[in-house]
Amino acid sequence: MENEKEQLEAVKNNGDSIRYIDNPSEKVQLQAVKNCGWSIRHIDNPSEKVQMEAVRHWYTAIKYINNPSEKVQLKSVKNLGNSIQYINNPSEKVQLQAVRKNGFAIQYINDPSEKVQMEVVKIWG
């Protein structure tokens, strides 16, 4: 597929077909992850915009993103707290958001701070 219009049509029908497109534009990448969040695993160095769209549509897409920004991490754990298990060394802010969404997310946090622990206690009363 050589032109962007064909590429857009292909990923619109099947987001995962992005794997067959060499150097897809950001527009094509966005359409692919909107249709199929996990298609991000076939995108080299996706922009933050593409990453945000992917985690919005599929919370575990973060698993396939190298060094996601804190903004992307927060978006992911806001969708599902347990997605923190796919984040290396999440900040306390990300940890707090994850346990606020799902107190059980604490099981995926190595050595949670007292503040994070207290947040879980507050939730569970």
GIFEN-V346515 format. One line per field, one symbol per residue. ss: DSSP state (H for helix, E for strand, C for the rest). psi: psi as a letter, one per 40 degrees, with the letter a starting at -180 (. if undefined). A space follows every 10 residues. Layout:
ss->???
psi->???
This chain:
ss->CCCHHHHHHH HHHCHHHHHH CCCCCHHHHH HHHHHCHHHH HHCCCCCHHH HHHHHHHCHH HHHHCCCCCH HHHHHHHHHC HHHHHHCCCC CHHHHHHHHH HCHHHHHHCC CCCHHHHHHH HHHHC
psi->hdiddddddd dddgdeedde hhfiiddddd dddddgdeed eehhfiiddd dddddddhde dddehhfiid dddddddddh deedeehhfi iddddddddd dhdeedeehh giiddddddd ddde.
